[in-house]
């Protein structure tokens, strides 16, 4: 009842209600666009493409786009080109002084970085769109499905539409971030993933219930329990924090500070076990498409190394794929934590506010101490994150779960859903608490809104 009462309170706050409506409306537009097939392609002949994208890497890519990839939709590229562009820009920010300067300029610098990311997104789309169109016949679409043929006119119009669709999806994500609730780009990915969940579950359940050798209803229940446990583990990873005790000195009547432990108020700095959120998963997943593409290139296609890369990195449930994937997640977790957790700024802000960590000198020593703690908690956090990410491979190999449903047993899909859902709930929770209502994430006595 407390939760239902909190949901009712959400609609009492006009600003929050409007933001939720805007978010749902823009997400609805995105889902509608995912069903619009490219002009010149017969929608009734896309069954072969849907079968090819039922599992594996193509299945994951199709999940990220919410089924748009298998529909040959105007949103077939999804939001992944923007994610790839963001990765490139952040990596270049380490080596290029101009980008480093922009990162230090605050809001104005971030605006320029966003503009660079947008232009790079267009460039990536111009490379990916022709490749996607050229691969459609190999992915199961017969030549008869191309109503106007596959000549230059089809390629020019389709590339233009695919690039425009990606840019429009990027715009929707930015508008959700500005005018709605939550991180817009992450919400677009999450909604796309959720869209494929019911079908994947029903297909796996139907397979289990057919005949007597597939485990039957008992295996469906066991899988559901395991899925629930993995969700709990993912929530623990996302919510886990290390509290660093902080002592704030109290100003005296003479203008000085009382620095005794009893005089000031004790608070905490919460350092998250997984401060980077779901971004290492997204970054690593984007990189994992590269080895199979390199192996299939004209330079390596006929070589032993190229064949090995194509074979091992096209199977997302194979050993080498998951080993590389796990290592990339650990590396990206450290990298993203380093650029998003400014320990120097935290130490300076703490010093200016009259705070200090007991036993640690304010200033550089505090910064070094926080950096040391972040390094210590990031290691187990990144390993735990990597283990959850590769758990679908264990489910497939040990329990024979269908690949489409296995993607939700940890991996990118589940972690993105859990991380984005918690982040969105926290934003809604902050609105409720600011208006003196009970939050969604903990119980307590309801208070009337302040007029």
MITI-610516 format. One record per residue (C-alpha): residue number from 1; residue in one letter; x, y, z. Coordinates in Angstrom, 2 decimals, padded with zeros to 5 digits, m for minus. Each point is the difference from the previous one (the first is absolute). Layout:
BEGIN
<site NUM, A, <X, Y, Z>>;
...
END
This chain:
BEGIN
<site 1, X, <000.00, 000.00, 000.00>>;
<site 2, X, <002.87, 002.38, 000.72>>;
<site 3, X, <001.32, m000.49, m003.53>>;
<site 4, X, <m003.46, 000.64, m001.53>>;
<site 5, X, <m000.32, 003.14, 002.12>>;
<site 6, X, <003.41, 001.18, m001.23>>;
<site 7, X, <m001.08, m000.58, m003.60>>;
<site 8, X, <m003.06, 002.19, 000.63>>;
<site 9, X, <002.25, 002.69, 001.46>>;
<site 10, X, <002.02, 000.04, m003.23>>;
<site 11, X, <m003.01, 001.38, m001.88>>;
<site 12, X, <m000.57, 002.70, 002.62>>;
<site 13, X, <003.26, 001.72, m000.99>>;
<site 14, X, <m000.72, 001.87, m003.23>>;
<site 15, X, <003.61, 000.29, m001.19>>;
<site 16, X, <000.70, m003.69, 000.61>>;
<site 17, X, <m003.29, m001.01, m001.64>>;
<site 18, X, <000.83, 002.06, m003.10>>;
<site 19, X, <003.49, m001.46, m000.22>>;
<site 20, X, <m001.33, m003.56, 000.19>>;
<site 21, X, <m002.59, 000.73, m002.71>>;
<site 22, X, <002.70, 001.50, m002.26>>;
<site 23, X, <002.24, m003.02, 000.59>>;
<site 24, X, <m002.72, m002.53, m000.78>>;
<site 25, X, <m001.10, 001.95, m003.09>>;
<site 26, X, <003.51, 000.15, m001.47>>;
<site 27, X, <000.59, m003.69, 000.77>>;
<site 28, X, <m003.26, m000.80, m001.79>>;
<site 29, X, <001.25, 001.92, m003.05>>;
<site 30, X, <003.22, m002.02, 000.06>>;
<site 31, X, <m001.88, m003.30, 000.23>>;
<site 32, X, <m002.29, 001.03, m002.86>>;
<site 33, X, <002.99, 000.87, m002.19>>;
<site 34, X, <001.52, m003.44, 000.70>>;
<site 35, X, <m002.96, m001.57, m001.86>>;
<site 36, X, <000.23, 002.18, m003.14>>;
<site 37, X, <001.74, m001.98, m002.76>>;
<site 38, X, <002.38, 001.70, m002.41>>;
<site 39, X, <m001.69, 001.14, m003.25>>;
<site 40, X, <000.50, m002.47, m002.83>>;
<site 41, X, <000.05, m003.12, 002.20>>;
<site 42, X, <m002.97, m002.39, 000.23>>;
<site 43, X, <m000.80, m000.38, 003.70>>;
<site 44, X, <m001.68, m003.38, m000.58>>;
<site 45, X, <003.30, m001.60, m001.09>>;
<site 46, X, <002.09, 000.79, 003.09>>;
<site 47, X, <m000.45, m003.43, 001.63>>;
<site 48, X, <003.50, m001.15, m000.97>>;
<site 49, X, <001.59, 003.08, 001.60>>;
<site 50, X, <m001.97, m000.60, 003.21>>;
<site 51, X, <001.29, m003.60, 000.18>>;
<site 52, X, <003.61, 001.08, m000.53>>;
<site 53, X, <m000.24, 002.54, 002.82>>;
<site 54, X, <m001.64, m002.36, 002.49>>;
<site 55, X, <003.22, m000.61, 001.97>>;
<site 56, X, <003.70, 000.67, 000.23>>;
<site 57, X, <001.61, 003.36, m000.75>>;
<site 58, X, <m002.69, 000.94, m002.50>>;
<site 59, X, <m002.63, m000.84, 002.60>>;
<site 60, X, <001.68, 002.30, 002.51>>;
<site 61, X, <000.26, 002.79, m002.56>>;
<site 62, X, <m003.66, m000.53, m000.85>>;
<site 63, X, <m000.87, 000.21, 003.71>>;
<site 64, X, <001.91, 003.28, 000.32>>;
<site 65, X, <m002.07, 001.46, m002.83>>;
<site 66, X, <m003.27, m001.36, 001.36>>;
<site 67, X, <m000.58, m002.26, m003.00>>;
<site 68, X, <000.67, 002.79, m002.53>>;
<site 69, X, <003.02, m001.86, m001.40>>;
<site 70, X, <m002.13, m003.06, m000.88>>;
<site 71, X, <m002.77, 002.22, m001.39>>;
<site 72, X, <002.34, 001.80, m002.45>>;
<site 73, X, <m001.41, 003.08, 001.68>>;
<site 74, X, <000.89, 003.67, m000.36>>;
<site 75, X, <001.51, m000.41, 003.51>>;
<site 76, X, <001.93, m003.15, m000.98>>;
<site 77, X, <003.33, 001.51, 001.12>>;
<site 78, X, <m001.54, 000.90, 003.34>>;
<site 79, X, <001.97, 002.21, 002.35>>;
<site 80, X, <003.21, m002.07, m000.16>>;
<site 81, X, <001.84, 002.37, m002.42>>;
<site 82, X, <m000.40, 002.73, 002.61>>;
<site 83, X, <001.34, m002.33, 002.70>>;
<site 84, X, <002.96, m000.86, m002.22>>;
<site 85, X, <000.66, 003.69, m000.66>>;
<site 86, X, <m000.11, 000.72, 003.75>>;
<site 87, X, <002.57, m002.74, 000.62>>;
<site 88, X, <002.33, 001.39, m002.66>>;
<site 89, X, <m000.28, 003.57, 001.30>>;
<site 90, X, <000.67, m001.06, 003.60>>;
<site 91, X, <003.00, m002.09, m001.05>>;
<site 92, X, <001.37, 002.88, m002.08>>;
<site 93, X, <m000.47, 002.28, 003.00>>;
<site 94, X, <002.93, m001.77, 001.66>>;
<site 95, X, <002.46, 000.75, m002.81>>;
<site 96, X, <m001.25, 003.19, m001.72>>;
<site 97, X, <000.77, 003.23, 001.93>>;
<site 98, X, <m002.89, 001.90, m001.65>>;
<site 99, X, <m002.56, m002.47, 001.36>>;
<site 100, X, <001.69, 000.05, 003.41>>;
<site 101, X, <m000.35, 003.78, 000.00>>;
<site 102, X, <m003.68, m000.26, m000.89>>;
<site 103, X, <m000.59, m002.47, 002.85>>;
<site 104, X, <001.32, 002.59, 002.47>>;
<site 105, X, <m002.16, 002.86, m001.31>>;
<site 106, X, <m003.17, m001.22, 001.67>>;
<site 107, X, <m003.37, 000.38, m001.72>>;
<site 108, X, <001.31, 001.91, m003.03>>;
<site 109, X, <002.71, m002.59, m000.63>>;
<site 110, X, <m002.47, m002.87, 000.39>>;
<site 111, X, <m002.27, 001.66, m002.55>>;
<site 112, X, <002.83, 000.01, m002.56>>;
<site 113, X, <000.85, m003.62, 000.82>>;
<site 114, X, <m003.64, m000.97, m000.56>>;
<site 115, X, <000.09, 001.73, m003.38>>;
<site 116, X, <003.16, m001.91, m000.96>>;
<site 117, X, <m001.69, m003.23, 001.08>>;
<site 118, X, <m003.02, 000.76, m002.18>>;
<site 119, X, <002.12, 000.59, m003.12>>;
<site 120, X, <001.96, m003.16, 000.69>>;
<site 121, X, <m003.30, m001.88, 000.38>>;
<site 122, X, <m000.99, 001.11, m003.51>>;
<site 123, X, <003.36, m001.19, m001.36>>;
<site 124, X, <m000.42, m003.42, 001.65>>;
<site 125, X, <m003.55, m000.27, m001.34>>;
<site 126, X, <001.25, 000.73, m003.53>>;
<site 127, X, <002.34, m002.98, 000.37>>;
<site 128, X, <m002.46, m002.38, 001.68>>;
<site 129, X, <m003.10, 000.70, m002.11>>;
<site 130, X, <001.39, m001.26, m003.36>>;
<site 131, X, <001.43, m003.05, 001.79>>;
<site 132, X, <m003.38, m000.79, 001.53>>;
<site 133, X, <m001.77, 000.33, m003.35>>;
<site 134, X, <002.59, m002.13, m001.78>>;
<site 135, X, <m000.36, m002.75, 002.61>>;
<site 136, X, <m003.79, m000.27, m000.26>>;
<site 137, X, <m000.01, m002.64, m002.81>>;
<site 138, X, <002.51, m002.13, 001.94>>;
<site 139, X, <m002.18, 000.33, 003.13>>;
<site 140, X, <m003.00, m001.65, m001.63>>;
<site 141, X, <m001.84, 002.67, m001.97>>;
<site 142, X, <m000.72, m001.32, m003.53>>;
<site 143, X, <000.59, 002.19, m003.05>>;
<site 144, X, <m003.75, 000.06, m000.64>>;
<site 145, X, <m000.44, 002.00, 003.23>>;
<site 146, X, <001.84, 002.96, m001.53>>;
<site 147, X, <m002.90, 001.50, m001.92>>;
<site 148, X, <002.11, 002.63, m001.77>>;
<site 149, X, <003.14, m002.09, m000.30>>;
<site 150, X, <003.30, 000.66, 001.75>>;
<site 151, X, <001.38, 002.67, m002.27>>;
<site 152, X, <001.59, 003.37, 000.83>>;
<site 153, X, <m003.38, 001.66, 000.61>>;
<site 154, X, <m000.93, m002.61, 002.64>>;
<site 155, X, <003.38, 000.33, 001.73>>;
<site 156, X, <m000.03, 003.82, m000.04>>;
<site 157, X, <m003.53, 000.29, 001.38>>;
<site 158, X, <000.42, m002.78, 002.57>>;
<site 159, X, <003.36, 001.29, 001.28>>;
<site 160, X, <m001.52, 003.46, 000.37>>;
<site 161, X, <m002.97, m001.40, 001.92>>;
<site 162, X, <002.17, m002.20, 002.27>>;
<site 163, X, <002.32, 002.88, 000.87>>;
<site 164, X, <m002.98, 002.29, 000.61>>;
<site 165, X, <m001.64, m002.69, 002.15>>;
<site 166, X, <003.09, m000.33, 002.19>>;
<site 167, X, <000.31, 003.77, 000.40>>;
<site 168, X, <m003.71, 000.23, 000.83>>;
<site 169, X, <000.39, m002.76, 002.62>>;
<site 170, X, <002.97, 001.91, 001.45>>;
<site 171, X, <m002.14, 003.15, 000.11>>;
<site 172, X, <m002.78, m001.90, 001.78>>;
<site 173, X, <002.49, m001.20, 002.61>>;
<site 174, X, <001.32, 003.51, 000.61>>;
<site 175, X, <m003.52, 001.40, 000.32>>;
<site 176, X, <m000.92, m002.69, 002.51>>;
<site 177, X, <003.08, 000.94, 002.05>>;
<site 178, X, <m000.84, 003.74, m000.14>>;
<site 179, X, <m003.80, m000.05, 000.24>>;
<site 180, X, <m000.78, m003.43, 001.42>>;
<site 181, X, <001.17, m002.44, 002.67>>;
<site 182, X, <003.24, m001.98, m000.07>>;
<site 183, X, <002.85, m000.32, m002.48>>;
<site 184, X, <m001.69, 000.10, m003.40>>;
<site 185, X, <002.55, m002.05, m001.93>>;
<site 186, X, <000.01, m002.76, 002.62>>;
<site 187, X, <m003.81, 000.01, 000.13>>;
<site 188, X, <m000.21, m000.50, m003.77>>;
<site 189, X, <002.28, m003.03, 000.27>>;
<site 190, X, <m001.92, m001.37, 003.01>>;
<site 191, X, <m003.39, 000.35, m001.70>>;
<site 192, X, <001.35, m001.77, m003.07>>;
<site 193, X, <001.24, m002.88, 002.14>>;
<site 194, X, <m003.25, m000.30, 001.95>>;
<site 195, X, <m001.94, m000.12, m003.28>>;
<site 196, X, <001.64, m003.33, m000.87>>;
<site 197, X, <m000.28, m001.56, 003.49>>;
<site 198, X, <m003.58, m001.43, m000.13>>;
<site 199, X, <000.54, m001.70, m003.36>>;
<site 200, X, <003.32, m001.51, 001.12>>;
<site 201, X, <m001.54, m001.35, 003.20>>;
<site 202, X, <m003.02, m001.50, m001.76>>;
<site 203, X, <002.16, m001.66, m002.67>>;
<site 204, X, <002.22, m001.60, 002.63>>;
<site 205, X, <m002.99, m001.10, 002.11>>;
<site 206, X, <m001.70, m001.53, m003.05>>;
<site 207, X, <003.16, m001.97, m000.77>>;
<site 208, X, <000.19, m001.28, 003.58>>;
<site 209, X, <m003.63, m001.04, 000.06>>;
<site 210, X, <000.13, m001.85, m003.33>>;
<site 211, X, <000.54, m003.74, 000.41>>;
<site 212, X, <001.39, m001.64, 003.10>>;
<site 213, X, <003.74, 000.44, m000.43>>;
<site 214, X, <000.34, 003.77, 000.35>>;
<site 215, X, <m000.56, 000.32, 003.75>>;
<site 216, X, <m003.63, 001.09, m000.07>>;
<site 217, X, <m001.55, 002.45, 002.41>>;
<site 218, X, <002.53, m000.76, 002.75>>;
<site 219, X, <002.91, 001.26, m002.14>>;
<site 220, X, <m001.98, 003.14, m000.84>>;
<site 221, X, <m000.46, 000.66, 003.74>>;
<site 222, X, <003.68, m000.71, 000.75>>;
<site 223, X, <001.07, 002.40, m002.74>>;
<site 224, X, <m002.35, 002.65, 001.37>>;
<site 225, X, <001.46, m000.38, 003.51>>;
<site 226, X, <003.56, 000.29, m001.35>>;
<site 227, X, <m001.03, 003.08, m001.98>>;
<site 228, X, <m001.45, 001.56, 003.18>>;
<site 229, X, <003.22, m000.71, 001.94>>;
<site 230, X, <002.12, 001.58, m002.75>>;
<site 231, X, <m002.22, 003.09, 000.09>>;
<site 232, X, <000.59, 000.27, 003.77>>;
<site 233, X, <003.76, m000.38, m000.51>>;
<site 234, X, <m000.08, 002.72, m002.66>>;
<site 235, X, <m001.90, 002.33, 002.34>>;
<site 236, X, <002.55, m000.63, 002.76>>;
<site 237, X, <002.80, 000.84, m002.43>>;
<site 238, X, <m001.66, 003.22, m001.14>>;
<site 239, X, <m000.97, 001.14, 003.51>>;
<site 240, X, <003.13, m001.09, 001.89>>;
<site 241, X, <002.02, 002.86, 001.57>>;
<site 242, X, <003.02, 000.45, 002.24>>;
<site 243, X, <m000.68, 002.72, 002.57>>;
<site 244, X, <002.95, 002.26, 000.84>>;
<site 245, X, <m000.54, 001.76, 003.33>>;
<site 246, X, <000.36, 003.79, m000.22>>;
<site 247, X, <000.25, 002.44, 002.91>>;
<site 248, X, <m001.26, 003.57, m000.50>>;
<site 249, X, <001.42, 002.56, 002.40>>;
<site 250, X, <m002.53, 002.35, 001.59>>;
<site 251, X, <000.55, 003.76, m000.26>>;
<site 252, X, <000.33, 001.72, 003.38>>;
<site 253, X, <m001.24, 003.44, 001.05>>;
<site 254, X, <003.47, 001.48, m000.55>>;
<site 255, X, <000.08, m001.13, m003.64>>;
<site 256, X, <002.35, m002.93, 000.55>>;
<site 257, X, <m000.70, m003.74, m000.18>>;
<site 258, X, <m000.28, m002.63, 002.66>>;
<site 259, X, <001.79, m003.03, m001.45>>;
<site 260, X, <m000.66, m002.45, 002.80>>;
<site 261, X, <m001.91, m003.10, m000.96>>;
<site 262, X, <m002.78, 000.82, 002.42>>;
<site 263, X, <m000.53, 003.56, m001.24>>;
<site 264, X, <m000.76, m000.60, m003.66>>;
<site 265, X, <m002.61, m002.06, m001.78>>;
<site 266, X, <000.98, m003.37, m001.45>>;
<site 267, X, <m001.06, m000.85, m003.54>>;
<site 268, X, <001.09, m002.39, m002.73>>;
<site 269, X, <001.28, 000.07, m003.56>>;
<site 270, X, <m001.65, m002.93, m001.80>>;
<site 271, X, <002.45, m001.50, m002.53>>;
<site 272, X, <m001.89, m002.38, m002.26>>;
<site 273, X, <001.26, m003.53, m000.53>>;
<site 274, X, <m000.88, 000.39, m003.67>>;
<site 275, X, <000.38, 003.74, m000.57>>;
<site 276, X, <000.04, m000.39, m003.79>>;
<site 277, X, <m003.49, m001.51, m000.19>>;
<site 278, X, <m000.89, m001.82, m003.21>>;
<site 279, X, <002.38, 001.94, m002.25>>;
<site 280, X, <002.88, m002.55, 000.13>>;
<site 281, X, <m002.45, m002.67, m001.23>>;
<site 282, X, <m001.17, 002.20, m002.87>>;
<site 283, X, <003.57, 001.01, m000.89>>;
<site 284, X, <001.29, m003.57, 000.10>>;
<site 285, X, <m002.96, m001.30, m002.01>>;
<site 286, X, <000.62, 002.57, m002.70>>;
<site 287, X, <003.66, m001.05, m000.23>>;
<site 288, X, <m000.92, m003.71, m000.18>>;
<site 289, X, <m001.51, 000.49, m003.45>>;
<site 290, X, <003.43, 000.97, m001.36>>;
<site 291, X, <001.98, m003.33, 000.05>>;
<site 292, X, <m002.53, m001.92, m002.11>>;
<site 293, X, <m000.17, 002.89, m002.47>>;
<site 294, X, <003.79, 000.10, m000.27>>;
<site 295, X, <000.14, m003.77, m000.44>>;
<site 296, X, <m002.53, 000.21, m002.81>>;
<site 297, X, <001.73, 002.87, m001.79>>;
<site 298, X, <001.52, m000.46, m003.44>>;
<site 299, X, <003.51, 000.12, 001.49>>;
<site 300, X, <m000.42, m002.85, 002.50>>;
<site 301, X, <m003.01, m001.94, m001.30>>;
<site 302, X, <002.07, m002.72, m001.70>>;
<site 303, X, <002.63, m000.26, 002.76>>;
<site 304, X, <000.09, m002.33, 003.00>>;
<site 305, X, <m000.05, 002.94, 002.43>>;
<site 306, X, <m003.03, 001.53, m001.72>>;
<site 307, X, <m001.91, m003.29, 000.07>>;
<site 308, X, <000.85, m000.45, 003.69>>;
<site 309, X, <m001.18, 003.52, 000.86>>;
<site 310, X, <m003.23, m000.45, m001.95>>;
<site 311, X, <m000.74, m003.36, 001.60>>;
<site 312, X, <000.80, 000.89, 003.61>>;
<site 313, X, <m001.24, 003.59, 000.13>>;
<site 314, X, <m003.26, m000.62, m001.83>>;
<site 315, X, <m001.14, m002.39, 002.75>>;
<site 316, X, <m000.92, 002.20, 002.96>>;
<site 317, X, <m000.39, m003.10, 002.17>>;
<site 318, X, <003.47, m001.33, m000.81>>;
<site 319, X, <003.08, m000.04, 002.25>>;
<site 320, X, <002.22, 002.54, m001.78>>;
<site 321, X, <m002.82, 002.46, m000.54>>;
<site 322, X, <m000.96, 000.01, 003.69>>;
<site 323, X, <003.60, 000.10, 001.23>>;
<site 324, X, <000.72, 003.07, m002.14>>;
<site 325, X, <m003.35, 001.52, 000.93>>;
<site 326, X, <000.69, m000.40, 003.74>>;
<site 327, X, <003.50, 001.52, m000.29>>;
<site 328, X, <m001.34, 002.97, m001.97>>;
<site 329, X, <m002.68, 000.60, 002.64>>;
<site 330, X, <002.63, 000.08, 002.76>>;
<site 331, X, <002.20, 002.40, m002.00>>;
<site 332, X, <m002.89, 002.30, m000.92>>;
<site 333, X, <m001.27, 000.00, 003.59>>;
<site 334, X, <003.34, 001.37, 001.20>>;
<site 335, X, <000.17, 002.44, m002.91>>;
<site 336, X, <m003.52, 001.35, 000.37>>;
<site 337, X, <000.28, 000.21, 003.79>>;
<site 338, X, <003.23, 002.00, m000.36>>;
<site 339, X, <m001.61, 002.60, m002.27>>;
<site 340, X, <m003.35, 000.26, 001.80>>;
<site 341, X, <001.08, m000.02, 003.67>>;
<site 342, X, <002.06, 003.19, 000.51>>;
<site 343, X, <001.77, m000.77, 003.28>>;
<site 344, X, <002.02, 003.25, m000.23>>;
<site 345, X, <m003.16, 002.08, m000.25>>;
<site 346, X, <m001.64, m001.98, 002.80>>;
<site 347, X, <003.00, 000.70, 002.26>>;
<site 348, X, <000.00, 003.74, m000.88>>;
<site 349, X, <m003.75, 000.33, 000.60>>;
<site 350, X, <000.36, m001.81, 003.32>>;
<site 351, X, <002.82, 002.33, 001.08>>;
<site 352, X, <m001.93, 003.15, m000.98>>;
<site 353, X, <m003.05, m001.11, 001.97>>;
<site 354, X, <002.05, m000.59, 003.14>>;
<site 355, X, <m000.19, m003.77, m000.18>>;
<site 356, X, <002.71, m002.60, 000.45>>;
<site 357, X, <000.41, m003.76, 000.18>>;
<site 358, X, <001.11, m000.98, 003.52>>;
<site 359, X, <003.71, m000.84, m000.02>>;
<site 360, X, <000.56, 001.42, m003.52>>;
<site 361, X, <001.36, 003.47, m000.75>>;
<site 362, X, <m002.26, 002.20, m002.17>>;
<site 363, X, <001.12, 000.67, m003.56>>;
<site 364, X, <002.28, m002.28, m001.99>>;
<site 365, X, <000.13, m002.74, 002.66>>;
<site 366, X, <m003.80, m000.19, 000.01>>;
<site 367, X, <m000.01, m000.24, m003.80>>;
<site 368, X, <002.58, m002.80, 000.07>>;
<site 369, X, <m001.95, m001.82, 002.72>>;
<site 370, X, <m003.27, 000.19, m001.96>>;
<site 371, X, <001.78, m001.14, m003.15>>;
<site 372, X, <001.49, m002.95, 001.88>>;
<site 373, X, <m003.40, m001.02, 001.38>>;
<site 374, X, <m001.59, 000.30, m003.46>>;
<site 375, X, <002.71, m002.26, m001.46>>;
<site 376, X, <m000.55, m002.58, 002.74>>;
<site 377, X, <m003.78, m000.20, m000.39>>;
<site 378, X, <000.05, 000.26, m003.81>>;
<site 379, X, <001.91, m003.28, m000.35>>;
<site 380, X, <m002.62, m002.27, 001.63>>;
<site 381, X, <m002.75, 002.15, m001.52>>;
<site 382, X, <001.38, m000.41, m003.52>>;
<site 383, X, <000.53, m003.76, 000.43>>;
<site 384, X, <m003.56, m000.42, 001.33>>;
<site 385, X, <m001.26, 002.08, m002.92>>;
<site 386, X, <001.92, m002.17, m002.48>>;
<site 387, X, <m001.30, m003.23, 001.55>>;
<site 388, X, <m003.60, 001.14, m000.25>>;
<site 389, X, <000.61, 001.15, m003.57>>;
<site 390, X, <001.24, m003.42, m001.16>>;
<site 391, X, <m002.52, m002.02, 002.04>>;
<site 392, X, <m002.27, m000.63, m003.05>>;
<site 393, X, <002.76, m002.15, m001.50>>;
<site 394, X, <m000.11, m002.28, 003.06>>;
<site 395, X, <m003.80, m000.22, m000.19>>;
<site 396, X, <000.13, m001.04, m003.65>>;
<site 397, X, <002.76, m002.58, 000.46>>;
<site 398, X, <m001.22, m001.52, 003.28>>;
<site 399, X, <m003.80, 000.20, m000.23>>;
<site 400, X, <m000.68, 000.15, m003.73>>;
<site 401, X, <m001.99, 003.22, 000.20>>;
<site 402, X, <m000.89, 001.57, m003.35>>;
<site 403, X, <002.42, 002.73, m000.98>>;
<site 404, X, <m002.65, 002.71, m000.26>>;
<site 405, X, <m001.21, m000.59, 003.58>>;
<site 406, X, <003.53, m000.58, 001.31>>;
<site 407, X, <000.92, 003.61, m000.86>>;
<site 408, X, <m002.16, 001.12, 002.93>>;
<site 409, X, <001.88, m002.18, 002.55>>;
<site 410, X, <002.52, 002.68, 000.79>>;
<site 411, X, <002.03, 001.27, m002.87>>;
<site 412, X, <m000.48, 003.35, m001.63>>;
<site 413, X, <m003.79, m000.17, m000.17>>;
<site 414, X, <m000.72, m000.62, 003.69>>;
<site 415, X, <002.64, 002.39, 001.33>>;
<site 416, X, <m001.23, 002.81, m002.21>>;
<site 417, X, <m003.61, m000.61, 001.05>>;
<site 418, X, <000.86, m000.10, 003.72>>;
<site 419, X, <002.42, 002.93, m000.12>>;
<site 420, X, <m002.26, 002.29, m002.02>>;
<site 421, X, <m003.10, m000.96, 002.02>>;
<site 422, X, <001.74, 000.79, 003.30>>;
<site 423, X, <001.40, 003.29, m001.35>>;
<site 424, X, <m003.46, 001.07, m001.20>>;
<site 425, X, <m001.61, m000.99, 003.31>>;
<site 426, X, <002.63, 001.99, 001.90>>;
<site 427, X, <m000.83, 003.11, m002.02>>;
<site 428, X, <m003.72, m000.45, 000.68>>;
<site 429, X, <000.84, m000.67, 003.65>>;
<site 430, X, <001.89, 003.29, 000.28>>;
<site 431, X, <m003.03, 001.91, m001.33>>;
<site 432, X, <m002.25, m001.65, 002.59>>;
<site 433, X, <002.36, 000.64, 002.89>>;
<site 434, X, <000.49, 003.64, m001.00>>;
<site 435, X, <m003.76, 000.45, 000.20>>;
<site 436, X, <m000.08, m001.76, 003.40>>;
<site 437, X, <m001.68, m003.15, m001.29>>;
<site 438, X, <001.14, m003.54, 000.72>>;
<site 439, X, <002.47, m001.22, m002.59>>;
<site 440, X, <m000.41, m003.05, m002.20>>;
<site 441, X, <003.12, m001.66, 001.35>>;
<site 442, X, <m000.64, m000.04, 003.74>>;
<site 443, X, <m002.99, 000.11, 002.30>>;
<site 444, X, <m000.86, 002.54, 002.61>>;
<site 445, X, <m002.77, 002.20, 001.24>>;
<site 446, X, <m001.64, 001.99, m002.78>>;
<site 447, X, <000.17, 003.74, 000.33>>;
<site 448, X, <m002.18, 002.61, m001.58>>;
<site 449, X, <001.47, 002.05, m002.80>>;
<site 450, X, <001.28, 003.44, 000.89>>;
<site 451, X, <m002.08, 002.64, m001.68>>;
END
